Structures are given as C-alpha cells and as structure tokens.
C-alpha cells in the first residue's frame, strides 16, 4: 500500500476514526508519516444533591376549605410571581460550595436582590429579584441544569 496524502484518503481515514471510535490514527511509510487525531469531548454534569424541601405547613381551616388557587398553583410557570431562567445553564443557590444560599423559603427580598446564579458557558450570571416580596418556594436544587424560561423561584 502506498501512503498518499490526497483528500480522499484523508477523508477515509477520518471516517475510520469515527466508525471505530478511535482517538487517533498514525501511518508511516519510509520517511512519510500521516497522523490524524480526533478530539473527543466528555461532557460531565455536576451531580446535584436531592432538593431539600421545607416541611409542609398545616393549613388553617379557612385555607383547607379553599381549593388550590387555580392553574397558577398547579403550574409554577404560570404563577405571577415566578422568576424564570433567562438562559440554559446550571443553577446554583450560593456563590460557592459551602457558602450560605442567597435565599431561603420565607425570606423577604428587595427588588434587585440576588436570588441565585445560572452558569452558562463558564460565566456565572446573577438572577435578581424582579420585585420585592417573600420567597414562597425554590423550585430547583443547587447544581441542577435548567432550561430557558424554566421557573426557578416564586416570589409573592
């Protein structure tokens, strides 16, 4: 077999890399050498701990008789106080591992206060409260991947 550097041969070798799931091929004949390398990216997602949910609060008799507050109660995305993710990324409830979270259920927040971070493309983006209110629920766990327009927090 004669070693050639024509585009067709190189394309066949590149296809062989993918088909055989190889990371590189090197061929040598005399003083001629061809080496093709394929970069294989391994994507690792941080493992999120199970979300910590606040203990349910017993409803008072007045609340027990009232049905759920319509579709907003069933679908957090439709809640008027839902703070949604502006991007796809990974959500973090604190500035760094071991640091206290920015918010907690029942906490009062001012408009513009940092609620959490969403990391996208190695950039940490602050998600701020659009209005003042009380954090009624946190819908994600720290380290959890989030989608665009996914509800993250409910503020009332």
N, C-alpha and C positions, 0 to 999 in steps of 0.2 A: 504494500500500500504506500503510495506516495503522499507525503504530507503537503497539503495545499492550504493557502490562506484565502481562498476565494469566498465570497459572501455566502454562497450556497452551503459549502462545507461548514462554515462557522455557524450558520443558522441551524444546520442539522445537529451540530454538537450542543448548541444552546438548548434545542428542543430535548435532546437526550438528558441534559441536566435536570430539566423539569420532570420529564417522564420517569426517570429513575430516582427522583428525589435526592439528587446529589448536590453537594455544595460547590464542587469544583472538578474540572477535568484537565489533565495535563498530558499532552502528547509530545514526544520528541523523536526526531529522525535526523541523525547526524548532528549538524550544528543548528538545525531549525527546531524551534520549540513553540508550541501553542498551549496557552493556559487560559481557560475560561473559568471565571468564578461567579457564582450566584449568591447574592446576599439573601439570607433567609431571616426574616424578621419574626421574632417570637413576641407576641403581644401578651403581656401579663396584666391582669386586672387586680387591683388590691382586693384582698378578701375583707369583706365587711362583717363586722360583728352583727349579731341579730339585733334588730331595733329594740330599744328599751321603751316600753310603753308605760305611761302613767297608770296608776291603779284607777279603775273606773270609780267615779263618784256616784253615790246612790242618788237617784232622782228624788226630788221632793214630790209630794202628792200632786201639786199643781203641774209639775213637768211630766209626771208619769201619765196623766190623762191626755196630754197633748201628743199628737203623732209627730214623727220626725218633720223637720221644717222643710218639707218638700224636696225637690230634686237636689237642691244645694247640699242637703245633709247626706244624700246618698252618693253624690259625685263631687268630691272636693274641688275638681277643676271648675265647677260652676259656682262655687261659693264666692260671694262678692269680696271676701277678704283673702282670697287665695293669692299667694305670692308664687308666681310661676318662674321656672327656669328660662332665662333668656338664651340659653345655648345648650348644646350637648356636652357633657363632661362628667366629672366625678365630683360629688358634693361632699364638703367637709363642714362639720359643725363647730370646729375650733381652728385656731390659727396653726396649731401644730399638735402632733400626738402628745397626749398627756396634759395639754393645756385645757383650762375650763372652756366649755362651749360658749359661743356668743349669746345664745338664748336658751330659755327653758320654758316649758309649758306653764302658763300662769303669769309669766313675767310681762311687765309693761315695757313697751318700746316706743321711742320717739321716731318721728319721720326721719329717714336718712340713717338710722342706726344700722350697723352691720348685723345681718341675720346669720349668714353663713358664707362659705366660699364655694365657687364652682371652678374646678381646674379644667382648662381646655387648652390643649397644645402647650403644655408646660407653663401656662400662665394662670395665676390664681386671681379670679375675678370676684370682687365683693358683691354680694347680693344684699341690697339695702332695703329697709322697710319703706314702702311707698307712702305709708301714713302712720300716724301714732295709733296705738291700741294695745291690746293684750294678746299675747301668743296663745291661741286656743289649741293648736296642735302642730306638731312637727311631723311631716309625712314621710320623711326619708331618714335613713341611718347614715352616720358619718362613713365616708368611703364608698358610698353607693353610686353606681353610674346613674345619671339622669338624662332624660331626653329634653329636647326643646319643648317649651310650653307645658312641661310636667309640673303639677302643683307641688311645692316644697314645704310651705308653711301656711297656716291660716291665722290671720290677724283680725280681731274684731274690735 
